Amino acid sequence: MADRIHHDGVLIVGAGLAGLSAALAAAPRSVLLLTGAPLNQGCSSAWAQGGMAAALGDDDAPALHAADTIAAGAGLVDSAMAHLLAKEGPAAVRHLADLGAPFDRDAAGQFATSLEAAHSRSRVARVKGDQAGRAIMEAVVQTALSSRHIEVRAGMRLRGVLHDAGGRVRGVVAEQAGRLIEITAPATLFATGGIGGLYSVTTTPAELQGEGLALAALAGATIADPEFVQFHPTAIDIGRDPAPLATEALRGEGARLINAAGEFFMAGYHPDAELAPRDVVARAIHAELAAGRGAFLDARAAVGAHFPEEFPAVFAACLSGGVDPRVQPIPVAPACHYHMGGIVTDANGQTSLEGLFAAGECASTGVHGANRLASNSLLEAAVFGTRAGKAAREQREAASGPLRRILTPDLPPEALAALRIGMSRDAGVVRDAAGLGNLLGEIDRFEAAHGRAGPLVAARLVAQCALDREESRGGHYRSDFPEPLAPKRTFVTFADLKSDDPLSFAAE
């Protein structure tokens, strides 16, 4: 029997930018925020180098930002949601600046913006070149810690979800120091991050393994577009897990991609060369590596001696691997970077399950489509996290009744390591039916041996929907189906994937 406590307010799982934005927006309603790692650790938000995209310049407009977002998403972006994101984007950036986020400014005191791939305007607000995520998070964390309506409990790992006989989500099961604790609340909000930890090469914290996505799916939530995974083209290839990131801003500043022979190869893959969409650049680098030619990001001319002050995080990461980017090209490889799919929500974070909200990378608002536009992720976390927090605070108690628990077992380390290798090999930058079928067979075997662990559920969603999508689009590239079909989003429940294996719940 687990301990049970009740929180009369908003229960939030996850303390990245989406979770903290929701917590702040839920005021004056009481918020209980659960996080496994200490604040500002274990979340992708703090690792984001690029910045926040928003129409901040005189030559820009939300309509232009929305158009770029829609174009990058390769036919699958929800246009209304993209316009909403772009419209509310400038206010979100200014709000974070008011909280203390030290965005770079020009001589006139305006936001200094940078150009990134697939943007038609320079609109990415930054902090010291590549420090945006951590600086923004530090400001938001300090605000949250000083907010009397927010209680933060660290060391709480999500293990299950509670729901009643009508299917309404009533809370979660968390593990703290080896003990399970049931926490009920009128509104539960998942801001649990992405799935980077399911891949052997990732730029995100390895502990992000899709637990929120998996539990929502097991509870019956509708999931959208799980097959669409974005691979950042330029992870720094120095053998570290997670892999450090060479921000796209380097290419925006003029860094070039070369192979071991010193040849500039991107023009042979796309007319926009280094500023082509991320999926194109990732496949180009993948192809160069597969052909044995190597891949390097050459920023010697573009940045050179200015690396320590202009891109301190990249500079430090390179030096830690024995590479001096001032005088040497940086070895790079594609790495899992962002999950475009997730738990379906409306504009206010409401999922298909009553009582459950979601925001951030674990959610699918429809703004990213098949390929996220650079630096839209922090913006989405802030804009839709805020909207979800405001909606969740209006939830009131539902009728009481018996609660059922959906729990996920742990996946042993050796099985997780094998799963990560399989995901990178078969559900990575380039996919085909044979590889995906092999991967699903591995997931079946792991599940038979270890139970329906969260990473296996999340991996199955990616792999099965990637197998079912017999076309290439955005971040999803099938070598056996290289051409696109008519645009169509994926909407699926876990029961759709396992129709021969009806879910069973352990009732208290």
NUMARGU-388650 format. One line per 3 residues: number of its first residue (from 1); their letters; for each residue z, y, x of C-alpha. Coordinates in steps of 0.25 Angstrom, whole numbers, plus 2048, in hexadecimal, padded with zeros to 3 digits. Layout:
// NUMARGU-388650
NUM = A = Z:Y:X | ...
END
This chain:
// NUMARGU-388650
1 = MAD = 800:800:800 | 7FC:80D:806 | 804:81A:805
4 = RIH = 7FF:824:7FA | 800:833:7F9 | 7FA:83D:7F0
7 = HDG = 7F4:84A:7F4 | 7F2:854:7E8 | 7E6:85B:7EE
10 = VLI = 7DA:858:7F6 | 7DA:84D:800 | 7D0:84E:80B
13 = VGA = 7CC:844:815 | 7C6:84A:822 | 7C9:856:82A
16 = GLA = 7BC:85B:82F | 7B5:868:82A | 7B2:862:81C
19 = GLS = 7C0:85D:81A | 7C7:86A:81F | 7BE:873:817
22 = AAL = 7C1:86B:80B | 7D0:86C:80E | 7CF:87B:80F
25 = AAA = 7C7:87D:803 | 7D0:874:7FA | 7DB:87F:7FB
28 = PRS = 7E4:881:7F4 | 7E4:872:7F0 | 7EC:86A:7F9
31 = VLL = 7E4:862:804 | 7E8:855:80B | 7DE:853:817
34 = LTG = 7DE:846:81E | 7D8:844:82C | 7D8:839:835
37 = APL = 7D7:841:842 | 7DE:84E:845 | 7D8:85B:83F
40 = NQG = 7CB:85F:847 | 7C9:851:84C | 7C1:845:848
43 = CSS = 7B8:84D:83F | 7A9:851:842 | 7AB:85F:83E
46 = AWA = 7B3:862:84A | 7A8:85C:853 | 79D:864:84D
49 = QGG = 796:86C:857 | 78A:873:850 | 791:87C:846
52 = MAA = 78F:880:838 | 781:883:832 | 781:88F:828
55 = ALG = 778:89A:824 | 780:8A5:82C | 775:8AD:832
58 = DDD = 76D:8B9:82C | 760:8B0:82E | 766:8A5:826
61 = APA = 769:8A1:818 | 770:895:811 | 762:891:80B
64 = LHA = 75C:890:819 | 768:887:81D | 767:87F:811
67 = ADT = 758:87D:813 | 75B:878:821 | 765:86F:81C
70 = IAA = 75C:869:812 | 750:867:81C | 759:860:826
73 = GAG = 75E:856:81C | 750:850:81A | 74F:850:80B
76 = LVD = 75D:84B:807 | 765:858:807 | 76B:85D:7FA
79 = SAM = 765:86B:7F9 | 770:871:7F0 | 77B:86C:7FA
82 = AHL = 773:871:806 | 772:87F:7FF | 781:87F:7FC
85 = LAK = 785:87B:80A | 77C:886:810 | 781:890:806
88 = EGP = 78F:88E:808 | 78D:88C:817 | 78F:89A:81D
91 = AAV = 79C:89C:815 | 7A1:88F:81A | 79E:894:829
94 = RHL = 7A5:8A1:826 | 7B1:89B:820 | 7B3:892:82C
97 = ADL = 7B1:89E:835 | 7BC:8A5:82D | 7C5:899:82F
100 = GAP = 7C4:89B:83E | 7B7:893:842 | 7B2:89B:84E
103 = FDR = 7A3:89A:84C | 79B:8A1:857 | 797:8AF:853
106 = DAA = 78C:8B8:858 | 78E:8C6:85E | 78E:8CC:850
109 = GQF = 799:8C2:84B | 790:8BA:843 | 78F:8AB:844
112 = ATS = 787:8A6:850 | 77E:89B:84B | 775:890:851
115 = LEA = 769:889:84E | 769:87A:84C | 75F:870:849
118 = AHS = 758:871:83B | 75E:87E:838 | 754:889:835
121 = RSR = 75E:894:839 | 769:896:844 | 775:893:83A
124 = VAR = 77F:88A:841 | 78C:891:844 | 793:88C:850
127 = VKG = 7A0:88D:859 | 79E:88E:868 | 791:886:867
130 = DQA = 796:878:864 | 7A5:87A:85F | 7A3:87D:850
133 = GRA = 7A9:870:84A | 7B6:871:852 | 7B8:880:851
136 = IME = 7B5:880:842 | 7BE:874:840 | 7C9:87B:848
139 = AVV = 7C9:887:83F | 7C9:87E:832 | 7D4:875:837
142 = QTA = 7DD:881:83A | 7DA:886:82C | 7DD:879:825
145 = LSS = 7EA:877:82D | 7EF:885:829 | 7EB:882:81A
148 = RHI = 7F8:87E:812 | 7F0:876:808 | 7EB:86C:812
151 = EVR = 7F3:861:817 | 7EC:859:823 | 7F0:84B:826
154 = AGM = 7EA:845:833 | 7E9:837:837 | 7E5:833:829
157 = RLR = 7D9:829:829 | 7D1:827:81D | 7D2:818:819
160 = GVL = 7CF:818:80A | 7CD:81F:7FD | 7D4:81E:7F0
163 = HDA = 7CE:81F:7E2 | 7D2:81C:7D4 | 7CC:812:7C9
166 = GGR = 7C2:81D:7C5 | 7BC:81F:7D3 | 7C3:82C:7D6
169 = VRG = 7C7:82E:7E4 | 7D6:831:7E5 | 7D9:832:7F4
172 = VVA = 7D8:82A:801 | 7DF:820:809 | 7E2:825:817
175 = EQA = 7E8:81E:823 | 7F3:824:82B | 7FA:81D:837
178 = GRL = 7F5:810:831 | 7FA:812:823 | 7F2:814:817
181 = IEI = 7F5:820:80E | 7EF:822:800 | 7ED:831:7FD
184 = TAP = 7E9:835:7EF | 7E3:843:7EB | 7DC:849:7E0
187 = ATL = 7D0:84C:7E9 | 7CC:845:7F6 | 7C2:84B:800
190 = FAT = 7BB:843:80B | 7B7:84B:817 | 7B7:83F:820
193 = GGI = 7AB:842:829 | 79F:83A:82D | 79B:82C:832
196 = GGL = 798:82F:841 | 7A3:825:845 | 79A:81A:840
199 = YSV = 790:81C:84B | 791:819:859 | 78B:826:85E
202 = TTT = 791:832:856 | 795:840:858 | 7A0:840:84E
205 = PAE = 7AE:83B:84F | 7AE:82C:84F | 7B8:82A:844
208 = LQG = 7AF:830:83A | 7AA:823:834 | 7A7:826:826
211 = EGL = 7B4:822:81F | 7B4:82D:814 | 7A5:829:811
214 = ALA = 7A9:81A:811 | 7B5:81C:808 | 7AE:825:7FE
217 = ALA = 7A2:81B:7FE | 7AC:80F:7FB | 7B2:817:7F0
220 = GAT = 7A5:818:7E9 | 7A0:826:7EE | 791:829:7EE
223 = IAD = 78C:82B:7FD | 780:833:800 | 776:831:80C
226 = PEF = 77F:829:815 | 773:824:81E | 771:832:823
229 = VQF = 778:834:830 | 775:83F:83A | 774:83C:848
232 = HPT = 776:848:852 | 76B:847:85C | 773:84C:868
235 = AID = 781:845:86A | 784:846:878 | 782:838:87E
238 = IGR = 78D:836:888 | 793:829:882 | 79E:82F:879
241 = DPA = 7A3:82B:86B | 7A1:834:864 | 796:83A:86B
244 = PLA = 797:849:86E | 78D:852:868 | 782:85B:86E
247 = TEA = 781:865:863 | 774:868:85C | 776:877:860
250 = LRG = 772:873:86E | 764:870:869 | 765:87D:861
253 = EGA = 767:884:86E | 75B:87E:875 | 760:871:87B
256 = RLI = 755:867:87C | 755:857:87B | 74F:850:886
259 = NAA = 74E:841:88B | 751:83C:898 | 744:840:89E
262 = GEF = 747:84E:89A | 73C:84F:88F | 73F:857:882
265 = FMA = 73C:84D:877 | 740:853:86A | 733:85A:868
268 = GYH = 72C:84D:867 | 735:849:85B | 735:856:853
271 = PDA = 72F:864:853 | 73D:86A:853 | 741:863:85F
274 = ELA = 750:864:863 | 752:86C:855 | 74C:860:84D
277 = PRD = 755:85B:842 | 761:852:848 | 75B:845:843
280 = VVA = 74E:847:84A | 755:84B:857 | 75E:83F:856
283 = RAI = 753:835:854 | 74B:83C:860 | 757:83A:869
286 = HAE = 759:82C:864 | 74B:829:867 | 74B:82F:875
289 = LAA = 758:826:878 | 752:81A:872 | 746:81B:87B
292 = GRG = 74F:81D:887 | 74B:82B:88A | 759:831:888
295 = AFL = 75C:83E:880 | 763:84A:886 | 766:858:880
298 = DAR = 762:862:88B | 76A:86F:889 | 769:874:898
301 = AAV = 760:87F:895 | 765:882:887 | 774:883:88A
304 = GAH = 776:87F:898 | 781:887:89F | 786:88C:892
307 = FPE = 78B:87E:88C | 79A:880:88F | 79B:88C:886
310 = EFP = 78F:88A:87C | 791:87B:879 | 79F:877:87E
313 = AVF = 7A1:86A:876 | 793:865:87B | 796:869:889
316 = AAC = 7A3:862:88A | 79E:855:883 | 792:855:88D
319 = LSG = 79C:857:899 | 7A5:84C:894 | 799:842:895
322 = GVD = 795:847:8A3 | 789:850:89E | 788:85F:8A2
325 = PRV = 77F:865:897 | 77D:871:89F | 775:86A:8A9
328 = QPI = 772:85C:8A3 | 76B:858:896 | 775:852:88C
331 = PVA = 773:843:888 | 772:842:879 | 771:837:86E
334 = PAC = 771:837:85F | 77F:835:858 | 784:834:84A
337 = HYH = 788:842:846 | 788:844:837 | 787:83C:82A
340 = MGG = 77F:843:820 | 783:839:815 | 791:838:80E
343 = IVT = 799:838:802 | 791:83F:7F7 | 797:84C:7F2
346 = DAN = 793:858:7EA | 794:866:7EE | 7A3:866:7ED
349 = GQT = 7A6:859:7F4 | 7A8:850:7E8 | 7A3:842:7EB
352 = SLE = 79F:838:7E0 | 7AD:833:7DF | 7B7:83B:7D7
355 = GLF = 7C2:841:7E0 | 7BB:83F:7ED | 7B4:84B:7F4
358 = AAG = 7AD:84B:802 | 7A9:855:80C | 7A3:856:81A
361 = ECA = 79B:84B:821 | 7A0:840:818 | 79A:846:80C
364 = STG = 78C:848:807 | 789:855:801 | 77A:853:803
367 = VHG = 779:85F:80C | 774:857:818 | 76A:84E:812
370 = ANR = 764:844:81D | 767:84D:829 | 772:858:82A
373 = LAS = 76E:865:82F | 775:869:83C | 782:870:83A
376 = NSL = 783:86E:82B | 78E:864:82C | 79A:86D:82F
379 = LEA = 794:877:824 | 794:86C:81A | 7A2:868:81D
382 = AVF = 7A7:876:81B | 79F:879:80F | 7A0:86C:807
385 = GTR = 7AE:869:80D | 7B3:876:807 | 7AC:873:7F9
388 = AGK = 7B2:865:7F9 | 7C0:86B:7FB | 7BF:875:7F0
391 = AAR = 7BA:86A:7E6 | 7C4:860:7EB | 7D0:86A:7E8
394 = EQR = 7CC:86A:7DA | 7CE:85B:7D8 | 7DB:858:7D0
397 = EAA = 7E2:84B:7CE | 7DB:83F:7C7 | 7E2:836:7BD
400 = SGP = 7EB:82C:7C5 | 7E9:81D:7C6 | 7E8:811:7CF
403 = LRR = 7E1:814:7DC | 7D8:80B:7E4 | 7D6:80C:7F3
406 = ILT = 7C9:80A:7FB | 7CD:807:809 | 7C4:805:815
409 = PDL = 7C8:7FC:821 | 7C8:800:82F | 7BB:7FB:837
412 = PPE = 7C0:7F5:845 | 7BB:7FD:851 | 7B2:7F2:856
415 = ALA = 7AB:7F2:848 | 7AA:801:848 | 7A4:802:856
418 = ALR = 799:7F7:852 | 797:7FF:845 | 795:80C:84C
421 = IGM = 78B:805:856 | 783:800:84A | 783:80D:843
424 = SRD = 77D:814:84F | 773:809:851 | 76E:806:843
427 = AGV = 772:813:83A | 76F:81D:845 | 764:827:849
430 = VRD = 759:81C:846 | 75B:811:83B | 753:805:836
433 = AAG = 755:7FA:82C | 758:7F0:836 | 763:7F8:83D
436 = LGN = 769:7FD:830 | 769:7EE:82A | 770:7EA:837
439 = LLG = 77B:7F5:836 | 77E:7F1:827 | 77F:7E3:82B
442 = EID = 78A:7E7:836 | 791:7F0:82B | 791:7E3:822
445 = RFE = 798:7DB:82D | 7A2:7E6:831 | 7A6:7E7:822
448 = AAH = 7A7:7D8:821 | 7B0:7D8:82D | 7B8:7E5:82B
451 = GRA = 7B7:7E9:81D | 7B1:7F5:817 | 7B5:7FF:821
454 = GPL = 7B1:80E:820 | 7A8:80E:82C | 7A0:802:826
457 = VAA = 79F:809:818 | 79A:816:81E | 790:80E:828
460 = RLV = 78B:806:81C | 788:812:814 | 780:818:820
463 = AQC = 779:80B:823 | 775:806:816 | 770:813:811
466 = ALD = 768:815:81E | 762:807:81B | 75E:80B:80D
469 = REE = 758:818:811 | 74A:813:816 | 745:820:81B
472 = SRG = 748:82A:826 | 74E:837:822 | 757:841:82A
475 = GHY = 762:83A:832 | 75E:82C:82C | 752:827:834
478 = RSD = 74C:819:831 | 743:814:83C | 73D:80A:832
481 = FPE = 73B:815:827 | 738:821:82F | 732:829:824
484 = PLA = 73A:831:819 | 739:82D:80A | 73C:836:7FE
487 = PKR = 749:83D:801 | 755:836:7FA | 763:837:7FC
490 = TFV = 76C:82A:7FD | 778:829:7F3 | 780:81C:7F4
493 = TFA = 78D:816:7F1 | 793:80B:7FA | 792:802:7EE
496 = DLK = 783:804:7EF | 783:7FE:7FD | 78C:7F3:7FA
499 = SDD = 788:7EF:7EC | 78B:7E0:7EF | 799:7E3:7F3
502 = PLS = 7A1:7EB:7E8 | 7AC:7F4:7EE | 7BA:7EF:7EB
505 = FAA = 7C6:7F8:7EB | 7D5:7F4:7EE | 7DD:7FA:7E3
508 = E = 7EC:7FE:7E5
END
